Amino acid sequence: MAEANPEPVPEANPEPVPEEKLNHFLLGPLKLKTTLDNVKRTVFVVIDRNVSTDEETGAVIVGADCTLQVFGYPKSSSNLPRLSHRVKDEYVTQENLLYDLTLKSSTVLSLESYESKNKTPKLALVLPSTIKGVRQEDYIFKAYNTSKPAALIELKTILRDGPFKYMMQVDVFISPDQEIPAGLALINVFSSHLGVVNRHNKAKPVTRYPIFYKQKKRRNTIPCAHIETRPLPLVVTYEELNHFDPLEAGLRFEVANKMHFLRCDHETALEVIQHFERHKYGEAWPPVYFVGGDPDDDLESVPSTDSRSTASEDIHIPVPGQSLDIRPRYEEDAHIYKNEFITRRCETDPKEGFMANIGVFGGKPTVGGDWLLQVFICPLKKSQEEIRKEFANQQREVVCTLRAFQVVRDVSVSISLKQGWSHEGDKMMEVSKEELHSALEGSSQFLHDICLQHEDVTKKRFRGSIIVRQGMEKTLTLNILTDYEQNSDSLPGDDSDACVPTAETPADGKTHSWPLPFSKRKRMCELLDVECIYGNDWRLFAEKIGLDCQKLPVIANSNGSHTENVLTLWKQGHTDKPYDKPTLVEILQEMGRPDVIQDLQLIEPFVKSFMVLTVTDHSIQVGWEPGSPDLTHCNLYINRTARMDVLLCKKYTVKIEEKKFTFRELPPATQHTISIEPLVQLVRGEQKSVWARTRPKESAAVPVEN
């Protein structure tokens, strides 16, 4: 009997089996749509990449770069892909080649995986464009059908192992009032650069933002200086990245003296900043956090912790010169700054905050010279006349009038400049709430100097803005507008009557025909000429319409009504704002002066519709749909149609958001005339009327068809 074959004895140290990594792939069919021609095609792709083997370990090393060729199927309908989903090698011809792409990890921008509305997988490949006037090229691959997405999944795996191997991708929200458009976007962090690109996935991101960012946008917002936006992508190398740090609800980084704010959750922001530091400063740069155990670095640099701390807690390692600043998070129910108008109506100390005044003072700018601006913060109780006298002794005049704001968080002040001017040093000043509060209690003021250099002497009109933020929320925008041209009529030291505007036509030939009646103009002057502690008087009105800040001291020293002088200059075309009624209403709303709008009756409230809803023998129910965005209340009038006696007319005042009201205890089988009068506080709108007859007694309630 033949002996059985003995089982092979395994070797003690078997040689590792090398991992098989192909360097040539043929994938398809796929659907493709590009931004170059916006045409949908059925295609297949050919990918070639470099693959090598480590001589010592035998591990397979995949190259970071690869080539991706996109081919179209032959025009013959018989050659289109069938249910077999097989691609033939004979299709790979120069005639069928559509795109020949070289993907390098140092140039690619984004790789985003998502699904269409019918749950079909998609893959968006974003590359920099070589076509003049086009910033990026989008190649959106889609699975041929939902049942067999293997080709798309393999394409994604190959690209993630190659040029996108070290990409970190985060959903962010770009804060408004920047050079890049606001909205949802992606930030992709590579080893050589970072890119902020548009988000192809239209679904709501899973990123959880703080509760105060989920609130709906309010109608009353604070405008800022006009900023020309350029479309995405924003591609930045780490050599160009000057400053970066996390915030409570996102992160910010500075490029070419421009600060960019991106919203995301705090933990993700810390992780992104870690990638910034590692790629910018090298692998030797220490991490921000370590969890448990002893770190590899010298423990002498770690501060001593309380004995109650455990090894599982996150410990912050301070590093000399490190820009990362980790601040404690605030409670969700803490008071969050809303807007300028709510602040001006807050006369008591807010929760976890205090009130202060902020303004900008400076000397007279000179062509080709330096212009020193001083951002001044003082307690709200300090007199504005006293402040002006202090700066007048230093030959400083008002550039941006003082206004109130509410400090609830750490404050940052940044400046936005146009071409032709520059600013040395950091464009952002940061001060904690505690430091600012102690400074105001000690010396009763806080100053921040900004020195502007006039580089291009051919540009004489300066337009800039100083933006005050608390966290990532923009609190105030101080607009700076002035003309560097020498004009003796606008010098503060000249005769004050010389600068009082006349009824002449401006040099640019602009004419304005919108009339403001004399009675309303007089009433407006009476209201705005009175200087108030919150600063929303004729001085803020002059700043809002875009008047040269050098004219403010001259108007202040002139005879007559200051508001009248500002209105005349505005009518003559000396500002950037159009002289019309809608602009005036918008400015007064921004200033927080509804009393002026009410007294001048500049807006006409209205409702979209007014109708009868239900009628019974003793009641009539009416409903309405608001029209004007600022409606607060409405007056309802009801009277018997047969008599229409003013003395018998009944009036009811109802909140506009209730949208319906029921008149009760009415006589049966009687016709009534019902009118609605919309209100914006004290401003009355045009009345609308409906007619309805109560039903005979003992009749059931019947809905009325409108």
C-alpha positions in Angstrom: 0.0 0.0 0.0 1.4 3.3 -1.1 2.2 5.7 1.7 0.2 8.9 1.8 1.9 12.1 0.8 3.1 13.8 4.0 1.8 17.3 4.6 4.4 20.0 3.8 6.0 21.5 6.9 5.7 25.3 7.0 8.9 27.2 7.0 10.0 29.0 10.2 10.5 32.3 8.5 8.6 32.3 5.3 9.5 35.0 2.8 6.7 37.7 2.6 4.6 37.4 -0.5 4.9 40.7 -2.4 1.6 42.6 -2.7 0.4 42.8 -6.2 -0.2 46.3 -7.5 -1.0 46.8 -11.1 0.4 49.7 -13.0 -2.2 49.6 -15.9 -5.9 49.8 -15.6 -8.8 49.7 -18.1 -12.1 50.8 -16.5 -15.5 51.3 -18.0 -18.0 52.0 -19.1 -18.6 55.3 -17.2 -20.7 58.4 -17.8 -18.7 61.7 -18.0 -19.7 65.3 -18.0 -17.1 68.1 -18.0 -17.3 71.9 -17.6 -15.3 72.3 -20.8 -18.2 71.4 -23.1 -21.0 70.4 -20.7 -21.8 67.3 -22.9 -22.7 63.9 -21.4 -20.8 61.0 -22.8 -20.3 57.3 -22.3 -16.6 56.7 -21.9 -13.9 54.4 -20.4 -10.6 55.3 -18.9 -7.1 54.0 -19.1 -4.8 54.7 -16.0 -1.1 54.2 -15.9 1.0 54.7 -12.8 4.5 53.9 -11.6 4.9 50.9 -9.3 8.1 49.9 -7.6 9.2 47.4 -4.9 11.3 48.1 -1.9 14.4 46.0 -2.0 14.7 45.6 1.8 11.1 44.9 2.8 9.6 43.8 -0.5 6.7 46.3 0.0 5.1 47.7 -3.1 5.5 51.5 -3.6 2.9 53.2 -5.7 3.9 56.5 -7.3 2.1 59.7 -6.5 1.7 60.7 -10.1 -0.3 59.0 -12.8 -1.8 59.5 -16.3 -5.5 59.2 -17.0 -6.7 58.9 -20.6 -10.4 59.2 -21.3 -11.7 57.4 -24.4 -15.1 57.5 -26.1 -16.7 54.5 -27.5 -16.8 54.1 -31.3 -19.6 55.8 -33.1 -21.2 52.5 -34.3 -24.2 51.7 -32.1 -23.2 48.0 -32.0 -20.1 48.9 -30.2 -21.8 50.6 -27.3 -21.5 48.8 -23.9 -24.0 46.0 -23.3 -25.0 44.3 -20.1 -21.6 42.6 -20.0 -20.0 46.0 -19.1 -16.8 44.9 -20.8 -14.3 47.2 -22.6 -12.4 45.9 -25.5 -8.7 46.7 -26.0 -9.4 47.5 -29.7 -11.4 50.6 -28.5 -8.1 52.2 -27.2 -7.2 54.2 -30.3 -6.1 57.7 -30.9 -9.3 58.4 -32.8 -11.4 57.7 -29.7 -9.2 59.7 -27.3 -11.0 62.6 -25.7 -8.8 63.8 -22.8 -5.2 63.0 -21.9 -4.6 64.1 -18.3 -1.4 64.0 -16.2 -2.3 64.0 -12.5 0.3 65.2 -10.0 -0.1 65.5 -6.3 1.4 69.0 -6.4 -1.2 70.4 -8.9 -4.5 68.5 -8.4 -7.3 70.4 -6.6 -10.1 68.1 -5.4 -11.6 64.6 -5.6 -15.1 64.5 -4.3 -17.3 61.4 -4.0 -21.1 61.8 -3.7 -24.4 60.5 -5.1 -27.0 61.8 -7.5 -30.7 62.2 -6.7 -31.4 58.6 -7.8 -28.5 57.3 -5.6 -26.1 56.7 -8.5 -22.5 57.1 -7.4 -20.5 60.1 -8.8 -16.9 61.2 -8.6 -15.9 64.8 -9.3 -12.2 65.3 -10.3 -11.1 69.0 -10.2 -7.9 70.1 -11.9 -6.4 73.5 -12.7 -7.2 74.7 -16.1 -4.6 75.6 -18.8 -7.2 77.6 -20.8 -7.1 81.4 -20.4 -10.0 82.8 -18.5 -11.0 79.4 -17.0 -9.9 78.7 -13.4 -10.6 75.0 -13.1 -11.7 72.0 -15.1 -14.3 69.6 -13.6 -14.5 66.0 -14.7 -17.7 64.4 -13.2 -17.7 60.7 -13.6 -20.9 58.7 -13.0 -21.5 55.0 -12.7 -23.1 53.5 -15.8 -25.9 52.2 -13.7 -26.7 51.8 -10.0 -26.4 48.0 -10.1 -22.7 47.8 -11.2 -20.7 50.8 -9.9 -17.5 48.7 -9.7 -15.6 50.7 -12.3 -16.3 54.0 -10.5 -15.3 52.6 -7.1 -12.1 51.2 -8.6 -11.3 54.6 -10.2 -11.7 56.3 -6.9 -9.5 53.8 -5.1 -6.7 54.2 -7.7 -6.8 58.0 -7.4 -6.8 57.9 -3.6 -3.8 55.6 -3.7 -2.0 58.0 -6.1 -2.1 61.8 -6.3 -4.9 62.1 -3.7 -3.3 59.8 -1.1 -2.4 62.5 1.4 -5.4 64.7 0.8 -7.5 65.8 3.8 -11.0 67.0 2.8 -13.3 69.0 5.0 -16.8 70.6 4.5 -16.6 74.3 5.3 -18.8 77.3 5.0 -17.1 80.5 3.6 -18.1 83.5 5.7 -19.5 86.5 3.8 -17.7 89.8 2.9 -14.5 88.2 1.6 -12.8 88.1 -1.8 -14.2 84.6 -2.3 -17.9 84.0 -2.6 -19.8 83.0 0.6 -21.4 79.6 0.9 -20.7 75.9 1.1 -17.3 74.7 -0.1 -14.6 72.2 0.4 -11.1 72.8 1.7 -8.6 70.2 0.5 -5.2 70.0 2.3 -2.3 68.5 0.4 1.3 68.1 1.2 2.4 71.0 -1.1 -0.7 73.3 -1.2 -4.3 73.7 0.0 -7.3 74.5 -2.2 -10.7 75.9 -1.4 -13.1 74.6 -4.1 -16.8 74.6 -4.9 -18.8 71.7 -3.4 -20.4 69.5 -6.0 -22.5 67.6 -3.5 -25.8 69.5 -3.0 -26.9 67.5 0.0 -26.7 69.2 3.4 -23.3 68.6 5.0 -23.1 66.5 8.2 -20.9 69.2 9.9 -22.5 70.5 13.0 -22.2 74.3 13.4 -22.9 76.1 16.6 -26.6 76.9 17.2 -26.3 80.6 16.5 -25.1 79.9 13.0 -28.3 78.0 12.2 -30.5 81.0 12.7 -32.2 82.5 9.7 -30.6 85.6 8.2 -32.2 88.7 9.4 -33.6 91.4 7.2 -31.6 94.1 9.0 -27.9 93.5 8.4 -24.9 95.7 8.6 -23.5 96.5 5.1 -19.8 96.7 4.5 -17.6 98.3 1.9 -18.0 96.8 -1.6 -15.6 93.9 -2.0 -14.9 92.5 -5.5 -15.2 88.7 -5.3 -13.4 86.3 -7.5 -14.6 82.8 -8.1 -13.2 79.7 -6.6 -10.9 77.8 -6.5 -8.5 79.5 -4.1 -5.1 77.7 -4.4 -2.5 78.6 -1.8 1.0 77.1 -1.3 2.4 76.9 2.2 5.1 79.5 1.4 2.2 82.0 0.7 0.4 81.1 4.0 1.4 83.8 6.4 -0.9 83.3 9.4 -3.4 80.6 10.5 -5.2 79.6 13.6 -8.4 77.9 14.7 -11.5 79.7 16.0 -14.4 78.5 18.1 -16.5 77.8 15.1 -14.0 77.4 12.3 -10.6 78.6 11.2 -8.9 81.5 9.4 -5.7 81.9 7.4 -4.0 84.9 5.8 -2.7 85.0 2.2 -1.3 88.1 0.5 -2.5 90.3 3.4 -6.0 89.1 3.0 -7.7 87.2 5.9 -10.1 84.3 5.0 -12.6 82.9 7.4 -14.0 79.4 7.1 -16.7 77.9 9.3 -16.5 74.3 10.6 -16.6 72.5 13.9 -13.9 73.3 16.4 -12.4 69.8 16.4 -12.1 69.7 12.6 -10.5 73.1 12.6 -7.8 71.9 15.1 -7.1 68.9 12.8 -6.8 71.1 9.7 -4.4 73.5 11.6 -2.3 70.5 12.5 -1.9 69.6 8.8 -1.0 73.2 8.0 1.8 73.1 10.6 3.1 69.8 9.6 3.3 70.7 5.9 4.6 74.2 6.4 7.2 73.5 9.1 8.0 69.9 8.4 7.5 66.6 10.3 9.6 67.9 13.2 6.8 70.3 14.1 5.2 69.0 17.3 1.6 68.0 17.5 -1.0 70.2 19.2 -2.4 67.4 21.4 -1.4 64.0 22.6 -3.7 61.6 24.3 -2.5 59.5 27.2 1.0 58.1 28.0 4.2 60.0 27.8 4.9 61.8 24.5 8.2 61.4 22.7 9.1 65.0 23.2 10.8 66.4 26.2 8.3 66.6 29.1 10.1 69.7 30.5 8.2 71.8 27.9 4.8 70.5 29.2 3.4 72.6 32.1 2.5 70.9 35.3 -1.1 69.8 35.6 -3.4 69.5 38.5 -3.3 66.2 40.3 -6.9 65.6 39.3 -5.9 65.4 35.7 -5.8 61.9 34.3 -3.6 60.3 31.6 -6.7 60.1 29.3 -7.2 63.8 29.2 -6.1 66.0 26.2 -3.0 68.0 27.2 -2.0 71.1 25.3 1.7 71.4 24.5 2.8 75.0 24.3 5.4 75.7 21.7 7.5 78.9 21.5 6.4 80.9 18.5 3.4 78.7 17.9 0.5 80.6 16.3 -2.2 78.3 17.5 -4.4 79.8 20.2 -6.9 77.5 21.8 -9.6 79.3 23.7 -12.4 77.8 25.8 -15.7 77.2 24.2 -18.7 79.3 25.2 -22.0 77.9 26.4 -24.7 77.6 23.8 -27.0 79.8 25.8 -24.5 82.7 26.1 -25.5 86.0 24.6 -24.4 86.2 21.0 -24.1 89.6 19.2 -27.0 90.0 16.7 -26.6 93.3 14.9 -26.0 97.0 15.3 -29.6 97.9 16.0 -30.2 95.5 18.9 -27.0 96.9 20.5 -28.2 100.4 20.3 -31.4 99.5 22.1 -29.5 97.6 24.9 -29.2 100.0 27.8 -28.3 97.5 30.5 -25.2 95.3 30.8 -25.7 92.3 28.5 -25.1 88.7 29.7 -21.3 88.0 29.8 -20.5 91.3 28.1 -20.3 95.1 28.3 -21.1 98.1 26.2 -18.4 100.3 24.5 -18.0 103.0 21.8 -15.7 102.6 18.9 -14.5 105.1 16.3 -11.6 106.0 14.0 -9.5 109.2 14.2 -6.7 110.4 12.0 -4.8 113.3 10.5 -5.1 114.7 7.0 -3.8 112.2 4.3 -1.1 113.4 2.0 -0.3 112.2 -1.6 2.5 109.6 -1.4 2.8 109.9 2.3 1.8 107.8 5.4 -1.6 108.1 7.0 -1.9 107.2 10.6 -5.3 105.9 11.7 -6.2 105.2 15.3 -9.0 102.8 16.2 -10.4 104.2 19.5 -12.5 102.1 22.0 -13.8 103.7 25.1 -16.6 103.2 27.6 -20.1 104.1 26.5 -20.5 106.6 29.4 -17.7 108.8 28.0 -18.8 112.1 26.3 -18.2 112.3 22.6 -17.5 116.0 22.8 -14.8 115.2 25.4 -13.3 112.6 23.1 -13.2 115.0 20.1 -11.5 117.7 22.1 -8.8 115.2 23.2 -8.0 114.2 19.6 -8.3 117.8 18.4 -5.4 118.7 20.7 -3.3 116.0 18.9 -4.4 117.3 15.5 -6.6 114.3 14.9 -10.1 114.5 13.4 -12.9 112.1 13.2 -12.5 109.6 10.3 -15.4 107.2 11.4 -17.9 108.5 13.9 -18.1 106.9 17.3 -20.8 104.2 17.6 -21.9 101.8 20.3 -21.2 98.1 20.1 -21.6 95.2 22.5 -18.6 93.2 23.6 -19.4 89.6 24.4 -16.3 87.8 23.1 -12.7 88.4 22.1 -12.4 91.3 19.6 -10.4 91.3 16.4 -10.0 94.4 14.2 -8.8 94.0 10.6 -8.5 96.4 7.6 -9.5 95.9 4.0 -7.6 98.0 1.4 -7.8 98.7 -2.3 -4.9 98.6 -4.7 -2.6 101.5 -4.4 -2.3 101.4 -0.6 -0.5 99.1 1.8 -0.2 98.5 5.5 2.9 97.3 7.2 2.7 94.6 9.9 -0.2 92.5 10.8 -3.5 93.6 9.3 -5.4 92.1 12.3 -5.3 93.2 15.9 -6.8 90.8 18.5 -7.6 91.5 22.1 -9.4 89.3 24.6 -12.6 90.5 26.2 -10.9 90.5 29.6 -8.0 92.6 28.5 -10.2 95.1 26.8 -12.5 95.4 29.8 -9.5 96.0 32.2 -8.1 98.5 29.8 -11.3 100.5 29.6 -11.6 100.4 33.4 -8.0 101.5 33.9 -7.2 104.2 31.4 -10.8 104.6 30.0 -9.6 104.0 26.5 -8.0 101.5 24.1 -6.0 102.5 21.0 -4.8 100.5 18.0 -2.6 102.3 15.4 -2.9 101.5 11.7 -0.3 103.2 9.4 -1.3 103.3 5.7 1.3 103.8 2.9 0.1 105.5 -0.3 2.1 103.6 -3.0 0.3 104.5 -6.2 0.2 108.3 -6.4 -2.0 108.2 -9.5 -4.9 106.9 -7.3 -6.3 109.7 -5.1 -9.7 108.3 -3.9 -9.3 106.0 -0.9 -12.0 103.4 -0.2 -11.4 101.0 2.6 -13.1 99.5 5.6 -12.1 98.5 9.2 -14.0 95.3 10.2 -14.7 94.5 13.8 -15.4 90.8 14.5 -16.1 88.8 17.6 -15.2 85.3 16.9 -16.2 84.7 13.3 -19.3 87.0 13.5 -18.8 90.4 11.9 -19.9 93.0 14.4 -19.3 96.4 12.7 -17.9 97.8 9.5 -16.3 101.2 9.7 -16.2 102.6 6.2 -13.3 105.0 5.4 -13.8 107.2 2.3 -11.6 110.2 1.5 -9.9 112.0 -1.4 -6.2 112.6 -1.4 -6.5 115.6 -3.7 -5.6 118.9 -2.2 -8.8 121.0 -1.6 -8.6 124.1 0.4 -12.4 124.3 0.8 -12.4 121.0 2.7 -9.6 121.8 5.2 -10.7 122.0 8.8 -8.7 125.1 9.5 -10.3 127.3 6.8 -13.4 129.4 7.1 -16.3 127.1 7.9 -18.7 128.9 5.6 -16.4 128.2 2.6 -17.3 124.6 2.6 -21.0 124.9 3.0 -22.5 123.3 -0.1 -24.4 125.4 -2.7 -26.9 124.5 -5.2 -24.4 124.1 -8.0 -24.2 121.1 -10.3 -21.3 118.8 -9.5 -18.3 118.5 -11.8 -19.3 115.0 -13.0 -22.5 116.4 -14.5 -24.8 114.2 -12.4 -28.3 115.6 -11.9 -30.8 114.3 -9.3 -34.5 114.8 -9.7 -35.9 113.0 -6.7 -37.5 115.7 -4.5 -37.7 115.5 -0.7 -40.5 117.9 0.3 -39.4 120.8 2.4 -41.6 119.8 5.4 -40.1 116.3 5.5 -36.6 117.6 4.9 -37.0 120.0 7.8 -38.3 117.3 10.1 -35.4 115.0 9.1 -32.9 117.7 10.0 -34.6 118.2 13.4 -34.2 114.6 14.2 -30.7 113.9 13.0 -29.1 117.2 14.1 -29.4 116.0 17.7 -26.2 114.2 18.6 -26.9 111.0 20.6 -24.7 108.7 22.7 -25.0 105.9 20.2 -23.7 107.9 17.3 -26.6 107.3 14.9 -27.1 110.9 14.0 -26.0 113.2 11.1 -22.4 112.0 11.4 -23.2 108.3 10.8 -25.6 109.4 8.1 -22.8 111.2 6.3 -20.6 108.1 6.6 -23.3 105.8 5.3 -23.9 107.8 2.2 -20.2 107.7 1.4 -19.2 111.3 2.2 -15.5 112.2 2.4 -14.4 111.9 6.0 -12.4 115.2 5.7 -15.7 117.1 5.3 -17.1 116.0 8.6 -15.0 118.4 10.8 -15.8 121.3 8.4 -19.6 120.5 8.5 -19.4 120.2 12.3 -18.0 123.8 12.5 -20.3 125.3 9.9 -23.4 127.3 10.5 -26.9 126.0 10.0 -28.2 122.5 10.0 -25.5 119.8 9.7 -28.0 117.3 8.2 -29.1 119.9 5.6 -25.4 120.4 4.6 -25.0 116.6 4.3 -28.2 116.3 2.2 -27.1 119.0 -0.2 -23.7 117.4 -0.7 -25.5 114.1 -1.4 -27.8 115.7 -3.9 -24.9 117.4 -5.7 -23.3 113.9 -6.3 -20.4 114.1 -3.9 -20.9 110.6 -2.6 -21.0 107.1 -4.0 -24.7 106.4 -3.1 -27.5 107.3 -5.5 -29.7 110.1 -4.3 -33.1 108.4 -4.2 -35.8 107.3 -1.8 -35.0 103.6 -1.6 -31.4 104.4 -0.7 -32.5 106.8 2.0 -34.8 104.3 3.6 -32.1 101.6 3.5 -29.6 103.9 5.2 -32.0 105.0 7.9 -32.8 101.3 8.6 -29.1 100.5 8.8 -28.6 103.4 11.2 -31.4 102.1 13.5 -33.6 105.2 13.1 -37.1 104.0 12.5 -38.4 107.2 14.0 -37.2 109.2 11.0 -38.8 106.7 8.6 -42.1 107.0 10.5 -42.2 110.8 10.7 -41.2 111.2 7.1 -43.5 108.4 5.9 -40.8 107.1 3.5 -42.3 103.6 3.3 -45.8 102.5 2.5 -46.8 99.3 4.2 -49.1 96.9 2.4 -50.5 93.4 2.6 -50.6 91.0 -0.3 -54.1 89.7 0.2 -57.1 90.2 2.5 -60.0 87.7 2.5 -62.9 86.3 4.4 -62.3 82.8 5.8 -65.4 81.7 7.7 -68.9 83.1 8.3 -71.4 82.0 11.0 -74.6 83.6 12.2 -72.7 85.6 14.9 -69.1 85.8 13.7 -66.9 86.6 10.7 -63.3 85.4 10.4 -60.9 87.2 8.1 -57.3 86.5 7.1 -54.4 88.3 5.4 -51.0 87.6 3.9 -48.2 90.1 4.9 -46.5 92.0 2.1 -44.0 94.5 3.4 -41.1 92.9 5.2 -41.1 95.2 8.2 -44.8 95.0 9.1 -45.5 95.0 12.8 -49.3 95.4 13.4 -52.5 96.1 11.5 -55.6 97.9 12.3 -58.9 96.1 11.5 -62.1 98.1 11.1 -65.7 96.7 10.9 -68.9 98.5 10.2 -72.4 97.7 9.0 -72.5 98.3 5.3 -76.1 99.7 5.3 -75.2 102.5 7.7 -71.4 103.1 7.5 -71.5 105.3 10.5 -68.1 106.4 11.7 -69.3 106.5 15.3 -70.4 102.8 15.0 -67.1 101.7 13.4 -65.1 99.4 15.7 -61.3 99.2 15.5 -59.0 96.3 16.6 -55.2 96.4 16.5 -53.7 92.9 15.9 -50.1 91.6 15.4 -49.3 91.0 11.8 -47.9 87.5 12.4 -51.3 86.2 13.6 -52.6 86.3 10.0 -56.3 85.9 11.0 -58.9 87.5 13.3 -62.5 86.7 14.3 -65.2 89.3 14.8 -67.7 88.0 17.3 -71.2 88.9 18.7 -72.4 90.2 15.3 -76.1 90.4 14.4 -77.2 87.6 12.1 -78.1 88.1 8.4 -76.3 91.4 8.3 -73.7 92.6 5.8 -70.5 94.2 7.1 -67.6 96.1 5.6 -64.3 95.1 7.0 -61.0 97.0 6.3 -57.4 96.3 7.1 -54.7 99.0 7.6 -51.1 97.7 7.7 -48.6 99.4 10.1 -44.9 99.6 10.4 -44.8 100.9 13.9 -46.5 104.3 13.4 -46.4 104.4 9.6 -49.8 103.6 8.1 -50.4 101.8 4.8 -53.2 101.7 2.3 -56.4 100.2 3.4 -58.0 97.1 1.8 -61.7 96.2 2.3 -63.9 93.1 2.0 -67.6 92.6 2.4 -69.3 89.7 4.2 -72.8 88.9 5.4 -73.5 86.9 8.6 -75.7 83.9 8.0 -79.3 83.5 9.3 -79.8 82.2 12.8 -79.3 78.5 13.4 -77.3 78.1 10.2 -74.2 75.9 10.4 -70.8 77.4 9.7 -69.7 77.1 6.1 -66.2 77.8 4.8 -66.1 80.6 2.2 -64.5 79.8 -1.1 -62.4 82.7 -2.3 
